[in-house]
Amino acid sequence: MWQQARKGDTKAFEQLYAYSVTALSNQAFRILKDREQVKDIIQDVFISLYLRREEIAADVNINGYLNNAVKYKVSNLLRNKLLKENHHQVLIRQAWQQEVVQPVQLEQHELKNQIARSINTLPLKCREVFMLSYYGNMGYKAIAQEMGISVKTVEKHMSKALQVLRRELKAEHHLGMLLIGMSVYMGI
């Protein structure tokens, strides 16, 4: 049959198709479980066979050749499907992360602004002590020496600054995020 189909005999080619199609379809269906995909694969295999019939050796085991062609097509389909699914999952994950990250970034930005506004409401000496402590990473003793005041006075200013900040941020419902925000704002 293959010898005649190879020479262009369409009846022989149709017979080869009729003889092979059921076994090849079953082979592909066991893996894909989709009749439409199986039909497409079988059609592609036989079109390719017909177009390449003169290139394929006359003594080739045509059943083995067709089995391998179907396996190859099924493997390619599964690989492409997996790549597409992975790509979709990556896109979905990126979109989800963007949806989560943007509000968090906006919330952090808003919190930073609120902290800055709250700091600006502090009395001058209080604000200086707070800024030197948190932004200058200075200890109370170093701040006292820098400002020419006692350590006790530095402690009182810090205590007052933290009370004001707590009150201001609590009013804005940010108390729970105060420490996080402070570290984010200060880049710690």
C-alpha positions as CSV (number, residue, x, y, z in Angstrom):
1,M,0.0,0.0,0.0
2,W,2.7,2.5,1.0
3,Q,4.7,1.8,-2.2
4,Q,1.6,2.8,-4.3
5,A,0.7,5.8,-2.1
6,R,4.3,7.0,-2.3
7,K,4.0,7.1,-6.1
8,G,0.9,9.3,-5.9
9,D,-1.9,6.7,-6.0
10,T,-4.7,8.5,-4.1
11,K,-6.7,5.3,-3.7
12,A,-3.8,3.6,-2.0
13,F,-3.3,6.7,0.2
14,E,-7.0,6.6,1.2
15,Q,-6.7,2.9,2.1
16,L,-3.5,3.6,4.1
17,Y,-5.4,6.3,6.0
18,A,-8.5,4.1,6.5
19,Y,-6.3,1.3,7.7
20,S,-4.2,3.4,10.2
21,V,-6.5,6.2,11.4
22,T,-8.3,4.3,14.2
23,A,-5.1,3.0,15.9
24,L,-3.4,6.4,15.5
25,S,-6.4,8.3,16.8
26,N,-6.7,5.9,19.8
27,Q,-3.0,6.4,20.5
28,A,-3.3,10.2,20.6
29,F,-6.6,10.1,22.5
30,R,-5.2,8.1,25.3
31,I,-2.9,11.0,26.1
32,L,-4.9,14.1,25.0
33,K,-8.5,13.1,25.9
34,D,-9.7,15.6,23.3
35,R,-11.2,14.3,20.0
36,E,-10.8,17.7,18.2
37,Q,-7.2,17.9,19.0
38,V,-6.7,14.2,17.9
39,K,-8.5,15.0,14.6
40,D,-6.2,17.9,14.0
41,I,-3.1,15.9,14.8
42,I,-4.1,13.0,12.5
43,Q,-4.9,15.4,9.7
44,D,-1.5,17.2,10.1
45,V,0.3,13.8,10.1
46,F,-1.3,12.6,6.9
47,I,-1.0,15.9,5.1
48,S,2.7,15.9,6.0
49,L,3.0,12.3,4.9
50,Y,1.3,13.1,1.6
51,L,3.5,16.2,0.9
52,R,6.7,14.4,1.9
53,R,5.8,11.0,0.3
54,E,8.7,11.2,-2.2
55,E,11.3,12.1,0.4
56,I,10.4,9.2,2.7
57,A,12.1,6.0,1.9
58,A,10.1,3.3,0.0
59,D,11.2,0.6,2.5
60,V,10.2,2.5,5.6
61,N,8.0,0.8,8.2
62,I,5.1,3.1,7.5
63,N,3.2,2.1,10.7
64,G,6.2,2.9,12.8
65,Y,6.7,6.1,10.9
66,L,3.1,7.2,11.5
67,N,3.2,6.1,15.2
68,N,6.3,8.2,15.7
69,A,4.8,11.2,13.8
70,V,1.7,11.1,16.1
71,K,3.9,10.8,19.2
72,Y,5.9,13.8,18.0
73,K,2.8,15.9,17.3
74,V,1.2,15.0,20.6
75,S,4.5,15.8,22.5
76,N,4.7,19.2,20.7
77,L,1.1,20.0,21.5
78,L,1.6,19.2,25.2
79,R,4.8,21.1,25.4
80,N,3.2,24.2,23.7
81,K,0.2,23.9,26.0
82,L,2.4,23.7,29.1
83,L,4.5,26.7,27.9
84,K,1.3,28.7,27.3
85,E,-0.1,27.7,30.7
86,N,3.1,28.7,32.4
87,H,3.2,31.9,30.5
88,H,-0.4,32.6,31.6
89,Q,0.4,31.8,35.2
90,V,3.3,34.2,35.1
91,L,1.1,36.9,33.7
92,I,-1.6,36.3,36.3
93,R,1.0,36.2,39.1
94,Q,2.5,39.5,37.8
95,A,-0.9,41.1,37.6
96,W,-1.8,39.9,41.1
97,Q,1.5,41.2,42.5
98,Q,1.0,44.5,40.8
99,E,-2.5,44.8,42.3
100,V,-1.1,44.0,45.7
101,V,2.1,46.0,45.5
102,Q,0.5,49.2,44.2
103,P,-1.9,49.6,47.1
104,V,0.8,48.7,49.6
105,Q,3.1,51.3,48.0
106,L,0.4,53.9,48.0
107,E,-0.4,53.1,51.6
108,Q,3.3,53.4,52.5
109,H,3.5,56.7,50.6
110,E,0.4,58.0,52.4
111,L,1.8,56.8,55.7
112,K,5.2,58.5,55.0
113,N,3.3,61.8,54.3
114,Q,1.3,61.5,57.4
115,I,4.4,60.9,59.5
116,A,6.1,63.9,57.9
117,R,3.1,66.1,58.7
118,S,3.0,64.8,62.3
119,I,6.7,65.4,62.8
120,N,6.2,69.0,61.5
121,T,3.5,69.6,64.2
122,L,6.1,69.0,67.0
123,P,7.6,71.9,68.9
124,L,11.0,72.9,67.5
125,K,13.2,71.4,70.3
126,C,11.1,68.3,70.3
127,R,11.4,67.9,66.5
128,E,15.2,68.5,66.6
129,V,15.6,65.7,69.2
130,F,13.4,63.4,67.3
131,M,15.1,64.0,64.0
132,L,18.6,63.6,65.5
133,S,17.5,60.3,67.2
134,Y,15.7,58.7,64.3
135,Y,17.3,60.2,61.2
136,G,20.7,60.9,62.7
137,N,20.8,57.6,64.5
138,M,22.2,59.4,67.5
139,G,21.9,58.2,71.1
140,Y,20.4,60.3,73.8
141,K,23.9,61.2,75.2
142,A,25.2,62.3,71.8
143,I,22.0,64.4,71.2
144,A,22.4,66.0,74.6
145,Q,26.0,67.0,73.8
146,E,25.0,68.2,70.3
147,M,22.2,70.4,71.6
148,G,23.8,71.4,74.8
149,I,21.0,70.0,77.0
150,S,20.8,67.3,79.6
151,V,20.1,63.6,78.8
152,K,16.9,63.9,80.9
153,T,15.7,66.8,78.7
154,V,16.4,64.7,75.6
155,E,14.3,61.9,77.1
156,K,11.5,64.3,77.9
157,H,11.5,65.7,74.3
158,M,11.6,62.2,72.8
159,S,8.7,61.1,75.1
160,K,6.7,64.1,74.1
161,A,7.5,63.6,70.4
162,L,6.4,60.0,70.5
163,Q,3.2,60.9,72.4
164,V,2.3,63.5,69.7
165,L,3.1,61.1,66.9
166,R,1.0,58.3,68.4
167,R,-1.9,60.6,68.9
168,E,-1.7,62.1,65.4
169,L,-1.3,58.7,63.7
170,K,-3.9,57.1,65.8
171,A,-6.4,59.7,64.6
172,E,-5.5,58.6,61.1
173,H,-5.8,54.9,62.0
174,H,-2.1,54.4,61.4
175,L,-1.1,53.5,64.9
176,G,-0.6,49.8,64.1
177,M,1.7,50.7,61.3
178,L,3.7,53.4,63.2
179,L,6.8,51.3,63.7
180,I,6.7,49.9,60.2
181,G,6.1,53.3,58.7
182,M,8.8,54.9,60.7
183,S,11.3,52.3,59.6
184,V,10.1,52.6,56.0
185,Y,10.2,56.4,56.1
186,M,13.6,56.4,57.7
187,G,15.0,53.7,55.3
188,I,15.9,51.4,58.1
